[in-house]
Amino acid sequence: MRMHAFLFPTRAIPKRMHHRLVYLLLKRAERIDVFVPEVDRVAERRRQAEQLLHVANDPCALDGDLLGRLVFRLARLQAVDRLGPVLLRYSACTDKPANPVAAGQPFSAVISEALEWYRLTKKPEALHLSWEALHSAFTQQLPIKHVLVQQLLACSGPAYTRLCIPHAPRTLDAPDALASLIIDTCRLRPRYMHHRAAVVLCKTSDPRAALQLLDTHDADIPFDVYAATITALTWMARARIIPDTALFLAWSVMDAMQQAGMEADEQMYGEWIRALQVVQNECMAPHTLSVSGAVVQALRDLAPASVPSWTSYVSSLTQQIFARQGDRVLRWEHLVLLFHLHVRLRHFSTCQSLYEYARESHPDSLPFHSASTFAWLLSQACQYHGDMRWAVRLYHDWLAAGRALPESQVEPFLRACLSHGMPSMVRVVVRDACEMEVIPRPTLASHVARALFLEGHLEAGLAFLADLHTDAPSTTPRDESLPPALPPLAMYAIGLYEASCAGFGTKQDDRERLFHLFDEFRLVLAHAYVKEDVPGIVMDLAYYGAIRLHLQALGQEASSGPSDLVGTDKDACVASLRDAWTEWQDLAGLQCGTTFSATEFHSLVHSIRTYIPDVPRPSAMTIDMEQ
């Protein structure tokens, strides 16, 4: 073009050729990021911007479409400091693209790049250029994205943003050119700018303007005004700044939004749940948030003196989520938090519904991972309306996640299965526990035996004891030339002790079966005592259990009721009691009964003295020392 001007100073380049040249330069500028190395891009953008500006200043005017492309590309080339005249030419042209979105894109590009320029340099002319572009777009009724307008307001600051709020007090010391431009822009679309300013102020933790706007009950208030207000208030609750007042106002806004025909989205539900989590958990560190005293006082003035408890919002929010279950309005992480809120509040039925909700949306995941939460859910499920199906499902889901049944829940779960007519589950639970090997077999045997005994299944309990103590896995092959191994003493000891705790000594058939078991224990003990030391706990459990069974048969324990023994049968039982007590004393010596507390052992001795007066009474000093 310069060569043409040099060779033909009196001739202008044809208009069609000029447009073609500008178009080609614009297409070349679009490819800078593809073909120019990153280190050279800034200089190349500046060079090509200068060339475009030189071409655009040609007396031959560009049409509206090409001029809009030029404005857009100069903005993207970051030549915003040179954009003013070209932007004015584009604003004044009358042949812009017919599509309003396409016609507004150059203004959007100018606003975006000018804001980036302002963020880097803090030059006021950058803000002024952005507002000029917005003013021009509004004058011609061209659409600009909400996010750009809100970014412009945020960069302008709260004082300038409040200029967009009708009847709001002005906080500027003196009006300036930018303030006048902002006021003129707001006059073009006052309601729209009022909405955008309310949203931006909410993001600065000042929801006063938004709350005043919502009080007008205007049917045209957009969803994002409600959302920004609720977000600002819930973040105050998360920062523990007047949390009760903030939650009350947030719920009022949510109620007004629903009355206007709008529904909360997953982001809004998430904000609510996280706020309630912080309010519920006092040990959780609050979020850092700066809120002015004037805002706090204004919010206090809007709320009544007495507001509902935060727990009411938990229940109401959950009911809303259930009502919209088909819409999937909750993210997984928020569903887990809501589930734990109800666990801490001990809302079992709601936890059950949330569990089903979670399993339906994420079949391979559980909404909790702690054994204590599982234990509480399982214990509640075992008591819930006499139906064990959900408890059994919960148990299988827990094991499918690679977790073991907690030791504290073995006995209650087995008892619940037995009491609800599900004996097959006992073998399933025992098999699973043995495979996972989290609970030691002797401990597992005690829990299983206790559960079966307390439900009245003596023989089944003894059978499980034998299986658990004799079928333990071993990596050492057994020498078949050796005599059969003796049953482990722990099997007898646990069986006798747990049976005595279940009160089987009051029933004749069960009592005789257990006395035979005690005789077997004595025989095995005689063989084992010669070869190795017998643990004191095994001896204590066996003899303590046998003696309690004798006392129950004699009607001595408070829970046993009157004895059915008379005459010689009673004398024989007393003689057997004496023999058991004497053996225990001889075998254990001074360590007799040390497995039990001093009070428990003293109570047993006191009961024995009813039939054997010469049993020595433990001294007070001995009891105190043992305690």
Secondary structure, 3 states (H helix, E strand, C coil): CHHHHHHCCCCCCCHHHHHHHHHHHHHHHHCHHHHCCHHHHHHHHHHHHHHHHHHHCCCCCCCHHHHHHHHHHHHHCCCHHHCHHHHHHHHHCCCCCCCHHHHHHHHHHHHHHHHHHHHHHCCHHHHHHHHHHHHHHHHCCCCCCHHHHHHHHHHHCHHHHHHHCCCCCCCCCCCCHHHHHHHHHHHHCHHHHHHHHHHHHHHCCCCHHHHHHHHCCCCCCCHHHHHHHHHHHHHHHHCCCCHHHHHHHHHHHHHHHHHCCCCCCHHHHHHHHHHHHHHHCCCCCCCCCCCCHHHHHHHHHHCCCCCCCHHHHHHHHHHHHHHCHHHCCCCHHHHHHHHHHHHHHCCHHHHHHHHHHHHHHCCCCCCCCCHHHHHHHHHHHHHCCCCCHHHHHHHHHHHHCCCCCCHHHHHHHHHHHHHCCCCHHHHHHHHHHHHHCCCCHHHHHHHHHHHHHHCCCHHHHHHHHHHHHHCCCCCCCCCCCCCCCCCCHHHHHHHHHHHHHCCHHHCHHHHHHHHHHHHHHHHHHHHHHHHCCCCHHHHHHHHHHHHHHHHHHCCCCCCCCCCCCCHHHHHHHHHHHHHHHHHHHHHHHHHCCCCCCHHHHHHHHHHHCCCCCCCCCCCHHHHHHHC
